[in-house]
Amino acid sequence: MTKRVGVLTSGGDAPGMNAAVRTVVRAALHFNMEPWGIYRGYHGLIHGELEPLTDRSVSGVIQRGGTILKSARSDEFRTKEGQSKALDVLAKHEIDSLVVIGGDGSFKGALALAEAGVNVICIPATIDNDIACTDYSIGFDTAVNNVLDAVNKLRDTAASHERVYVVEVMGRDSGYIALYSGIAGGADVILIPEVPYDVDQVCGQIVQANEAGKTYNIVIVAEGVKSISGASGKTSPSFEIGNYIAEKTGYDTRITILGHIQRGGSPTVRDSLLASKLAYHAVELIYQGKTNKVLGEVNQAVTSFDVDYALAQEKQLNLDMYHLATVLSAI
Ligand code: F6P
């Protein structure tokens, strides 16, 4: 029987996931394997939502954001019962290999399947870029470009009204989107979860910049930064920070939360190429009988690490970029 390869997307969607799915399908056919699409991530796997895919199933999707396979976060899959149901579905459909496209939560699920004997290869896709063992994850570049587009627009109105604009961007525990978009968007202040901040110092820097001739300011806040009091809560930190800046400096201040718009849209060239490259290597590894790997790209070369090793690593902030931000902005 022809070897069957399943593919699923899991966790928050990321632009470029479709490019990866498309390549998995076409590479599988190239290696004479049968590609199967699993819908709604691990939730769909548990509930038997899967079907064979053909070359045509993935035509016209490379430029589309989101994921044609849908995505979900599954609490059930975190349980032994859920995992055992998923294994039964794979066995019933004679699928012994799986490409998992998602973030580290998805890779934890993949590890459980690998330990149960499924050949699993993981591809990092999350706008947060919080996965170790790869320089960039699929979707990050598009998200940063989305943020940059918004910041450039906000700059027009900030300059016209001579205001402070506080812009909250995504990144649950990671400052990558804030840092990169802040540098590219010329932000005066960039606040990220990895580095504690002092809000009075932030106000002081804004005042100092304005006394030196600036007439408006852009402050980028990652959603994962702690509140002013230091607590990490569920509410958006940008409201508290923006209101504090307004009160303390007396400057007219506006707060914008960019939200899920950051996750949509056509993938950039960089994300499409990264997705295509990693997905091809994933299928090639499966063809070679390899398993239990997280793929990545480090210094433009494709790398692969054992899933448990990759999960144990902590993604490091790019310190060169952080230094650059401190030189270019007020932080
Ligand atoms: O992990 C990607 C991400 O977009 C985070 O930046 C954000 O905190 C989270 O997902 C939002 O999740 P949801 O789409 O479930 O609201």
Residues whose N, C-alpha, C, O or C-beta is under 5 A from the ligand:
A	BS01	F6P	G12 D128 M170 G171 R172
